[in-house]
Amino acid sequence: MLEGTVMATARIVSLKALVHGVSVSRWTPLSRVLRLRSRPLYCAVRDYSAAISPPSKAVVYDQHGSPDVVTRVTELPPVEINDNDVCVRMLAAPINPSDINRIEGVYPVRPPLPAVGGYEGVGEVHAIGSAVKGLSREIGLSLPHLLQTYVVKEQSVWQKVDKSTPMEYAATVIVNPLTALRMLEDFIALKSGDTIVQNGATSIVGQCVIQLARLRGIHSINIIRDSFLMFDIKLGLPENCLILQEHSAM
């Protein structure tokens, strides 16, 4: 798992805090928000198969606009759990810029309205359909519509997460790390000893690019905007990484 992702700027919220209206500062450390430190995820599947999920509290929007205006917390009715379905009790989900953009209606891909916010997260298996196998003592991680307390989807869309993975890592493994991977692999064939330049290096994507590049022996020159972050960023950087402030790089 990428060790530096929790140092970047995306927020992560516990679903319990979310539905009770607790605000989270952009710069609050994730471990403090979750009150977990390095607590591992570990839970067991319920020892029964349920016909329906519990009611779910969710962040819903009926129209596009500013999130603080168009979103509301509402209760969704129970959902039938079919034979191949898994009901997951959500534990945490990040708030990425793309999540905000979807609510605003400016993101290229938009779900039909009304919609539940959120695009990635982590939870524990609450109940399973009668045909579901191999999920005992596992954690579920999925994609859209995850700002709610319970999610029911087919077994095939969930990914198992190692039980030792800290919650803040597991909840943020899809959107930003995979974006960084695609940036390094989809445009040019990079090899050990090459050098890349990126801006926005304080973002989660930027931090992932630095770490993935280091693993491949690729040097990185990273441009940042906020000078007050310079010291904190340098603490965890590899030797083959150079940081430049934006105004000095122009």
C-alpha positions as CSV (number, residue, x, y, z in Angstrom):
1,M,0.0,0.0,0.0
2,L,1.3,3.5,-0.7
3,E,2.5,4.9,2.6
4,G,2.3,8.6,1.8
5,T,-1.3,9.0,0.6
6,V,-2.6,10.2,3.9
7,M,-0.2,13.1,3.8
8,A,-2.0,14.7,0.8
9,T,-5.0,17.1,0.6
10,A,-8.1,15.0,0.1
11,R,-10.4,14.6,3.1
12,I,-11.7,11.4,4.5
13,V,-14.7,11.2,6.8
14,S,-16.1,8.5,8.9
15,L,-19.6,7.7,7.8
16,K,-20.9,8.0,11.4
17,A,-19.5,11.5,11.6
18,L,-20.9,12.4,8.2
19,V,-24.5,11.6,8.9
20,H,-24.4,13.5,12.2
21,G,-23.1,16.6,10.5
22,V,-19.6,16.7,11.8
23,S,-17.4,19.1,9.8
24,V,-13.9,18.0,8.8
25,S,-11.1,20.5,8.0
26,R,-9.3,20.0,4.8
27,W,-6.0,19.8,6.6
28,T,-7.1,17.6,9.6
29,P,-4.9,14.4,9.7
30,L,-6.8,11.4,8.6
31,S,-5.9,9.4,11.6
32,R,-7.3,12.1,13.8
33,V,-10.5,12.4,11.9
34,L,-11.0,8.6,12.1
35,R,-9.7,8.4,15.7
36,L,-7.9,5.2,14.6
37,R,-4.2,5.9,14.3
38,S,-2.9,2.6,12.8
39,R,-5.8,0.4,13.9
40,P,-6.2,-2.4,11.3
41,L,-9.5,-3.3,9.8
42,Y,-10.8,-6.6,11.0
43,C,-14.3,-7.9,11.1
44,A,-16.4,-11.0,10.5
45,V,-19.3,-11.6,8.2
46,R,-22.5,-12.1,10.0
47,D,-23.2,-15.8,10.4
48,Y,-26.5,-15.6,8.5
49,S,-27.8,-14.5,5.2
50,A,-30.3,-11.6,5.3
51,A,-33.2,-11.0,2.9
52,I,-32.9,-7.2,3.1
53,S,-30.4,-4.6,4.3
54,P,-31.0,-2.2,7.2
55,P,-32.3,1.3,6.3
56,S,-29.4,3.5,5.2
57,K,-28.5,7.1,5.9
58,A,-27.1,8.7,2.7
59,V,-25.8,12.0,1.3
60,V,-28.2,12.6,-1.6
61,Y,-28.6,15.4,-4.2
62,D,-31.5,15.9,-6.6
63,Q,-29.9,18.6,-8.7
64,H,-26.5,19.9,-9.5
65,G,-25.0,22.9,-7.7
66,S,-22.9,23.8,-4.7
67,P,-22.6,20.8,-2.4
68,D,-23.5,22.8,0.7
69,V,-26.8,23.9,-1.0
70,V,-28.0,20.8,-2.9
71,T,-27.0,17.9,-0.7
72,R,-29.0,16.5,2.2
73,V,-28.8,13.6,4.5
74,T,-31.8,11.3,4.2
75,E,-32.8,7.8,5.1
76,L,-33.0,5.3,2.2
77,P,-35.3,2.3,2.6
78,P,-34.0,-1.3,3.0
79,V,-32.7,-3.0,-0.1
80,E,-33.4,-6.6,-1.1
81,I,-30.2,-8.8,-0.8
82,N,-30.3,-11.2,-3.8
83,D,-28.5,-14.5,-3.9
84,N,-25.3,-13.0,-5.4
85,D,-25.4,-9.7,-3.4
86,V,-23.2,-8.5,-0.5
87,C,-24.5,-5.9,2.0
88,V,-21.6,-3.8,3.3
89,R,-21.7,-1.5,6.2
90,M,-19.6,1.5,5.1
91,L,-16.9,2.6,7.5
92,A,-15.1,5.5,5.7
93,A,-15.1,7.3,2.3
94,P,-12.8,10.1,1.0
95,I,-14.1,13.4,-0.5
96,N,-12.2,13.8,-3.7
97,P,-12.4,16.9,-5.9
98,S,-14.1,14.7,-8.5
99,D,-16.8,13.9,-5.9
100,I,-17.5,17.7,-5.6
101,N,-17.4,18.1,-9.3
102,R,-20.0,15.4,-9.8
103,I,-22.4,17.2,-7.4
104,E,-21.7,20.5,-9.1
105,G,-22.5,18.9,-12.5
106,V,-19.2,19.9,-14.1
107,Y,-17.6,16.4,-14.1
108,P,-17.7,14.7,-17.5
109,V,-19.3,11.5,-16.0
110,R,-22.5,12.2,-14.0
111,P,-24.9,9.7,-12.5
112,P,-28.6,10.1,-13.1
113,L,-30.4,12.1,-10.5
114,P,-31.3,11.7,-7.7
115,A,-27.9,10.4,-6.7
116,V,-25.9,9.4,-3.7
117,G,-22.5,11.1,-3.4
118,G,-19.1,9.4,-3.1
119,Y,-17.0,7.3,-5.5
120,E,-14.8,5.1,-3.3
121,G,-14.6,3.8,0.2
122,V,-14.2,0.9,2.6
123,G,-16.6,-1.1,4.7
124,E,-17.2,-4.4,6.5
125,V,-19.4,-7.2,5.2
126,H,-22.7,-7.0,7.0
127,A,-24.7,-9.8,5.3
128,I,-24.4,-11.9,2.2
129,G,-26.7,-13.6,-0.3
130,S,-27.2,-17.4,-0.2
131,A,-24.9,-17.9,-3.2
132,V,-22.0,-15.8,-2.0
133,K,-18.8,-17.6,-1.1
134,G,-15.4,-16.8,0.1
135,L,-16.0,-13.5,2.0
136,S,-15.7,-14.7,5.6
137,R,-13.7,-12.2,7.6
138,E,-13.0,-9.9,4.7
139,I,-13.5,-6.2,4.0
140,G,-15.4,-4.8,1.0
141,L,-14.2,-1.9,-1.1
142,S,-16.3,-0.6,-4.1
143,L,-16.9,2.4,-6.3
144,P,-19.9,4.7,-6.9
145,H,-22.5,6.0,-4.4
146,L,-20.7,5.2,-1.2
147,L,-21.6,8.2,1.0
148,Q,-24.2,6.0,2.8
149,T,-24.2,3.7,5.8
150,Y,-25.2,0.5,3.9
151,V,-24.6,-0.5,0.3
152,V,-25.9,-3.6,-1.5
153,K,-24.2,-4.7,-4.7
154,E,-23.3,-7.9,-6.5
155,Q,-20.3,-9.8,-5.1
156,S,-18.4,-9.2,-8.3
157,V,-18.0,-5.4,-7.8
158,W,-16.4,-5.7,-4.4
159,Q,-12.7,-6.1,-3.8
160,K,-11.2,-7.9,-0.9
161,V,-8.9,-5.8,1.3
162,D,-6.2,-7.3,3.5
163,K,-7.4,-7.2,7.1
164,S,-4.2,-5.5,8.3
165,T,-4.7,-2.5,5.9
166,P,-5.4,0.7,7.9
167,M,-8.8,2.2,7.1
168,E,-7.5,5.4,5.6
169,Y,-5.4,3.6,3.1
170,A,-8.1,1.1,2.1
171,A,-10.7,3.8,1.6
172,T,-8.5,5.8,-0.8
173,V,-6.9,3.1,-2.9
174,I,-9.0,3.4,-6.1
175,V,-9.3,6.9,-7.5
176,N,-5.9,8.5,-6.9
177,P,-3.3,5.7,-6.9
178,L,-4.7,4.2,-10.1
179,T,-4.8,7.6,-11.7
180,A,-1.1,8.0,-10.8
181,L,-0.4,4.6,-12.3
182,R,-2.1,5.4,-15.5
183,M,-0.2,8.6,-15.8
184,L,3.1,6.8,-15.6
185,E,2.2,3.9,-17.9
186,D,-0.2,5.2,-20.6
187,F,1.7,8.0,-22.4
188,I,5.3,7.1,-22.7
189,A,7.5,4.0,-21.9
190,L,9.4,5.2,-18.8
191,K,12.4,3.2,-17.6
192,S,14.7,3.3,-14.6
193,G,16.9,6.5,-14.6
194,D,14.3,8.6,-16.5
195,T,13.1,11.9,-15.0
196,I,9.6,13.2,-14.9
197,V,8.2,16.6,-14.0
198,Q,4.8,17.1,-12.4
199,N,2.9,20.0,-10.9
200,G,0.3,19.6,-8.1
201,A,2.7,17.4,-6.3
202,T,1.0,17.9,-2.9
203,S,-2.1,16.2,-4.0
204,I,-2.8,12.5,-3.4
205,V,-2.2,11.8,-7.1
206,G,1.1,13.7,-6.9
207,Q,2.3,11.9,-3.8
208,C,1.4,8.5,-5.4
209,V,3.3,9.5,-8.6
210,I,6.4,10.2,-6.4
211,Q,6.2,6.9,-4.7
212,L,5.5,4.8,-7.8
213,A,8.3,6.6,-9.7
214,R,10.7,5.8,-6.8
215,L,9.8,2.1,-6.9
216,R,10.7,2.1,-10.6
217,G,13.9,4.0,-10.2
218,I,12.5,7.1,-11.9
219,H,13.6,10.5,-10.8
220,S,10.9,13.2,-10.2
221,I,10.9,16.9,-10.2
222,N,7.8,18.1,-8.3
223,I,6.3,21.6,-8.5
224,I,4.2,22.8,-5.5
225,R,2.2,25.9,-4.9
226,D,2.1,26.2,-1.1
227,S,5.5,27.1,0.4
228,F,4.3,26.4,4.0
229,L,4.1,22.7,3.1
230,M,7.7,22.5,1.9
231,F,9.2,21.3,5.1
232,D,6.6,18.6,5.8
233,I,6.8,17.3,2.2
234,K,10.6,17.0,2.3
235,L,10.5,14.9,5.4
236,G,9.2,11.8,3.6
237,L,10.7,12.2,0.1
238,P,13.2,9.8,-1.5
239,E,16.6,11.0,-2.6
240,N,15.8,11.0,-6.2
241,C,13.0,13.6,-5.8
242,L,13.3,17.4,-6.2
243,I,10.7,19.9,-4.9
244,L,10.3,23.3,-6.5
245,Q,7.9,26.1,-5.4
246,E,5.6,27.2,-8.3
247,H,6.8,30.8,-8.3
248,S,10.5,29.8,-8.4
249,A,9.9,27.3,-11.2
250,M,8.4,29.8,-13.6
